[in-house]
Amino acid sequence: MDLIDRYLAAIARRLPADKAADIVAEIQDDLLSRIEAREEALGRTLDGQEVSALIKEMGHPLIVAARYRPAQYLIGPDAFPFFVATLRIVAMFLVVALAVGAGANVIFGHVPLARAFAQSLTGLLSSAMLTFGTVVAIFYALERTGFPADHLRKWRPEALPETRYKQPGAWCSAFEVATGLYAILWWCGVAPLPLLYTNVKGLTLVPDPIWAALWWPVLALMVARLVYNLVQWLRPRWKMVRGVLSVATAAGGVALLAVIHQAGHWLSMHSTTMSAHELMELDRAVNLGLGIAIVVVGVVWVLQCGKELWQLMRSR
């Protein structure tokens, strides 16, 4: 009986104090019934090893006690699909960011491709571990607050988007939200961005004063766009709010791009290893590419603004 008492005590230590006595009594009755049935089948009293084997069949004290406790999850089944989707988005960001960094090392730093790949792979592993831990901690906190279950209880089929207008998929919306949030963090100096303010083998790219002059307007536009992406993702039926935000951000973006484009020069190059001619050619090529990109983005935003206005008028 000493072995049985030790087994039951180990289970009791892992049970809620107010329920331990009743649960242990139930387990004890079950165990003694099994011992009695085994002794009747064998026609003799069980020895210590046979009792030990029977107790082992009941299960480890941790497993047995867990059967009588409420279900516990690090990340429960309600939140797990969102957890996996978030990890995929974050992993995509990490791969893209490190690929850009590797490309910068190869193009501007003249680092061998294999070495740049190895450095990026090492950075990917360390960043992935840190990011995975951060995401797990966030979802663990959400799980403890009951947010996933509460969110799913409040879900209504009527909130589904209409089929009249094509809505972006959940992946696309989540990606836009994550991109907007990262852009805001980078603009505020919290998150890094490859190439800018970096020094690769003596080459430094520094933004021109036009960016500092427009710091607050650009931040306001980023925040407004993030709000638009959140509404589009989480409240797709808010067509009027979404349309107004889209038109406002597109119009504001076009106005900002017009001011930025008038500057004519957006990045300055400094290098301790390149000749003056090479540096001048690189400066010209980079700023030419930026000028073309600004024009293309402006055209896209104008078209988007027109599309949103048309959909708003049609819906009314």
Phi, psi and omega in degrees: 000338180299320180295321179293317179298319179296321180295314180294324178294322178295324178289318183298325181296341184251015180247156174302138186301323184284346181243355187299316185298314181294318182293318180296322178297320178296316180294322180297316178299318179296316181294317179294325177296319178295319180296317180297318179295321179293320179294322177295322179293323182272340181075023179202171178281140180287142175273180184300318181293323179290321175296320178299318179295322180292320177297321179297326178295330178295327179119160178297145180307323178297318182290316181297315180296324181296333180293336183257004178256157175300149180302130182238132180227146167291313172225114187288172182295334178290321184269344188298317178301321178291326177297313180296317180297320179295318179299321179296317180296314180296319179298322177298317178299315182298315181297315181296315182297317181287329176295320176297318178297318178295319178297322178296320178296322182287315186283310186266329182264354179056035176277137177304146184301317182297319180292318178297321178295318180296318178296318179293322179295319177297316177296325180295318181296313181294318179293323180295320179296315179296316182294317179300316178297321180294316180295319178299316180298319180295314181288330175297316178296318178297320180297319182291331180276351181078016183297314183301312181295320179295319179296318181289328177294327182276355182293137180233135177302331180296342181279354179294145182292150178289155181271356183296320178245138181291123180261146176295148179293166180299322180297315181296316181295315180297322179295318179295320178296313180297319179296315179297319179295317179294321179297321178294317179298320179293316181298328179274001177083013181272318182251145180279161174220129180303151174084309184283138181059022180246159180236113180243106179054045176089352181263126180236132177251122184237127178298147178284166183300341181301327181289321177294324180293330182254022186301309182293314177300320179294319178298317179298320179294319179298316180295317179297320179292324177296318177298318178300315180295323177294317178297317180297326182278312189263334181228066184295341181279350177281069187295319182293315179298316181296318180295316180296316179296320180295315180295316182296315181291322179294315179295316177297321178296319178296318179297317178296317180297324178297317178295317181295320182294328180295338179297326177079342181213133190231338179226137176253143182250137174224135182212144176258356183243340183265151177286165181298322180293314179298320181293322179293318179296318179295319178299315180296316182294316182295314182289329174296316178298321178294321178298317178296318180297321179297318179295316181297314179298320178299317178297317179298317180292325176297315178297319179296319178299315178297320179296316180295320178297318179296317180293323177297314180294322181291321179293328178288000000 
